[in-house]
Amino acid sequence: MTKTPHAVVTGGSGFVGSHLIDALISDGYQVTSLDNFGSGRPANISHINSDRFISIEHDVREPLPDLEAVDYVFHLASRASPEDFESHAVEIALTNSQGTHNVLSYAHDHDAIVILASTSEIYGNPEEHPQHEEYNGNVNIRGPRAPYDESKRFSEALGVAYQQQYNIDIRTVRIFNTYGPRMRPDDGRVIPNFLSQALRGDDLTVYGDGTQTRSFCYIDDLVEGIRAVANAPQSAMAGEVVNLGSTEEIKIEDLAEVIIEVVNPDCGVVYQDLPTDDPELRRPDISRAGELLGWSPKIPLSAGIKKTIPYFKTEIDAKSFVGND
């Protein structure tokens, strides 16, 4: 009889975590979600109706609950919205340091494979473009983004330390800008901001002159990449780090025009000052993911935006109804 693999997903009620859980359950996994519901939302996993899924309210800054036969730990827990970087700075720093320590210790006890979610933010405001995995970044360690950026860098360093000392199978994914359904409309990242503003009929807020660039990966492509990392042979992936993201680079001012055209042509654009340490350029070099995993994103930005709009429309309409009740 084939054993059902058991995956623990920290941050399981978050945007990325909930989509990953859907994919794991669809593939026959037993899944346990751990989330303190600080930024993740119970609604993101409320649709799951499976006897192979349980949700436990838990903060990874505390030792993880005792569970049996854990095969994989996907460590996604952490606030990732720029809106939270200052207001929840200590929580973020500790989630990605003490929380990662708890996850790695837990994986060591269970002999589990760890998929460690890092971020393109570890590259800071890059001086190399596109960003490849060997680039060490340009991060302001005392800036407003430092609690997130530096704690993610430390999270990776701690993973390396555990791998060296205890020979744990730790696989790190550096996630670039990702979007799709289940993002909070007030998330603070650019696509939720633009879609929320356009659906409300407001002008879109562009920070700086709008010439800064990003590349946006649709959530389904990202989850496929994370799954490929987890499923790869130990000989290929243990100890590796890979960028996961889209190479379809776009200026923020051009993204605003795309969303205005698709959602609401009556909207305009307003400009505000660029936040401190906001990166000027952001595009991953994903050649390593292609070589090791055969992975590359498939969903173009225009198609992904259209797939995302219905969710945001529902969210905005619900908030409008409540506000007018």
N, C-alpha and C positions, 0 to 999 in steps of 0.2 A: 504494500500500500504506500502510495506516494505521500510524503509529509507535506502538509500545507505550510508554506513559508510565512513567518510572522514578521511584519515590519512595524516599527514604532516611528511615528512621524511627529516630531516636535513642531509646534506652530501649525498643527493640522487644521485648525479652523481659519487659517489665513488664506489669502488669495492664492498663492502658489501651493501651499499645503493641501488645501481642499481639492484642487484639481489633481494633484498627485495621488491623493487617497482614492479618488474616483477611478483612476487608471489602475492602481494596485488591486482594488477590489474586483474590478472587471477582469483582471488576470488571475483571480483565484487566491489572492493573498488574505491572510488574517491581518487586520490592521488595527493598531491602537493609536489614537490621536491624543497627544498631550498639548494642552493649551491653557493659558491663564485668562484668555479672552480679553487681553489688554487692547490689542489692535485687531486680532482675529474675531470673527463673528459667528455665533452659534448658527445663524441662518445659512452660513456657507456649507454646513454639513448636515442640515436638518433634512435634506432630501434623501439621505443615505438610509436605506432599509435593508440591512444585511445582518445575518447572525455572525458574520465574520468581521464585524466592526464594533469597536467600543470607543467612546470618547471619555477621557478623564480630564477634569479641570486640574491643571497642575502648572506650577511655575518652575522652569528648569533651573532657576537659581537655587532651588532646593534639590536634594538628591532625588533621583527618579524613582517612581514606585516599582515595587518588586513585581515582575511579570515573568512568565515561564517561556523558555525556548524562543528567545529573540534572535532573529537571523540578520536583520538589517535595522539600522537606525538612520533615518533621514533627519538631519538636524537643520531645520528651517526656522526655528523660533528666533524672532527678533523683530522689533519695530523697524520698518525700513522707510517710512515716510519722512521726507525732509521737515514736515510740519512738527515731527516729534523729536528732532535731533537736539533741540535746546530744552523743551519742556519735559522730556523724559530721558535726559542725557545719562543720568546715573543708571537708570534701569537698563538702557541699551548697552552701556559699557559692561555692566555686570552679566547681562544675558549672554554676551559674546565672549566673556572671560570665565567667570564662575560657572555659567550655564554650560559652556562648551566643556569645561573640566568635568562637570557632572555627567555629561553625555559620553565623553570618552572613557571615563572610569566605568560607567555602566556597560559600554560596549566591550571593554576589557573583561569584565566579570562574565559576560554572556558569550564571549568569542564571536561577536557580531561584526558585520561589515558596516562601516560608517560612511555615509555620503554627507559631506560637510558643505553646507551652503555658504559660500563666500560671495563676493560682490565686485562689480567693476569699480566700486568706490575705492577699493584698495589702491587703484592707480592714481587717485586724486585728480588734479588738473594736469593731464599727461603732457610730457614733453616729447613723447614718441607716439606716432600715429600710423596705422592703427595699433592698438595695444595687444602685445603678445605676452604669453605667460612668463617669459624670462625677464620682462620689464618690471623693475621694483617700485615704480610709481613716484609721484611727486605730491605728497600729502602734507598739509599744514597740521602739525600735531597739536597746535594750540587754537585752532579755529573752531567755529561753531559746529562743523561737521565731524570734528575729531572723535567724539565719543563713539560714533558709528564706524567711521573709517578705520581708526586705529584699533578698535576692539575687534573688528573683522580681521585685520592684519594679525593681531595677537592670536585670534582663533585659529588661523592657519598655522602660525608658529607653534601653538600648543599641539595641534594635530601632528606636526612634524616630530615634536618631542616625544609624543606617545608612540608614534610609529618607530622611532629610533630605539626607544627604551623598552617597549613592550611588544614590538612587531605586530601591531594591530593593522588590519587592512582598512586604511583611511583613504577615501577618494574625494577630492575637493573640486567643486564646481564654482567658477566665478560667473555669477549671473549678471548679465547686462540688462538694460532697460527692457522690461516685459510688461505686457498689458493684456487686458481681456476682461470678461465677465467676472464678477465678485470683487473687483477692486472697490474700495470705498469711494463714493463721489467726493468726499472731503479729504482724500488721501494726500493731496498736496503735490503729487507728481503730475507731469505735464499733460498726459492724455486724459486722466480723470478730470483735471482742471478744465481743459478745453471742452471736453464732451459735456460736462455739467453746465458750463457757461453757455455753450451753444444751444443746448436743449432748453435752458431757461430763457433764451433770447437775449442774453447779456453779451457785451463785447468780450472778446478773448484777451486775457492778460498775457502779454509777452514780456519777459524780463530781459533787460539789456537791450541790445539792438536786434536780437533775433537771429543773428548769424551763427550763434553757437549750434553745434550739431549733436544729434543723438541717433542711435539706430535701435529700432523697436521690434522686439520679438513677440509674436503671439503666443499666448500661454500654452496652447496645445503642442507647439514646436518645442518649447522649453521643457515641458514634462517628458516628451519623447527623448530629449537629450539627457535629462536626469535619469530616466529609466535605462538608457543605453549605458551610462556610466555605472549604474548599479549592476547591470547584467553582464558586463564585460568580464572576461577571465581575470583572475587575480594576477596572473603573469603580465597582463597588459595594463591594468589600471591601479593596482595597489600602490599607494604613495604618489599617484599622479595628480596634477591639477590641470583642469581644462576650462577655457572660456566657453560659455554658452550664450549665444545672442545672435542677432541679425547683423548682416553686413550692409543692409540697405540704409545708408546714412542720409539724413535729411536735416536741413536747417529748421530751427524752431519756427521761424516766421513762415516757412513753406508748409510746415505741419499745420499751423493755424489756418492757412488758406485751404488746405485739403479738407479739414474738418468743417470749416465754414461752408465750403461747396457741397459737402455731403449732407450736413445736418441742417444748416440754417443760413441761407445766403444773405439774410438781412443783418447778420451780425458783423461787427467791425473788429478792429484790433486796437488795444490800448497798450502803452509801453510803461513799464516801471523799472526802477533800478535793479540791476543784477544782484542777487544775493551773494554774500561773501563766500569765496572759494568755489563758486559754481563752475564746473568744468567747461572749458571752451570747446573741447572736442571729445567725442566718445564713439568709438567703433571698435569691435573686437577683431582680432586676428583669430579665426576659428579653424586654421589649418590643422592644429593638433587634434581637435575633435573629429575632423574629417578623416585624418590618418588612423587614429586609434579606434574610432567608433563608427566610421562611415556616416556621421551625422552632419546635417546642415538643415537650417530652417526652410520650410516649404511655403508658408503662407505669406503672401505679399502684404505690405502695410495697408493698402487700400482695402483688400479683402478682410483683413483682420479688424479694421475699424468698423466695417459694416456688420461683422459678426458681434461686435462689442456694443453697438448702439442700443439694441433692444433692452439689454440689461440695465444700462444707465437710464434709459427712458423710463423704465419701470421704477427704478429707485427715485428719480427726480419727481415723477408723478405722485408717488406715495408720499414723499416729503411735502409736496405742495398741498396734497389733500389733508394731511395732518395739520399743516400750518393754517389751513383755512377752516378747520373744523370748529 
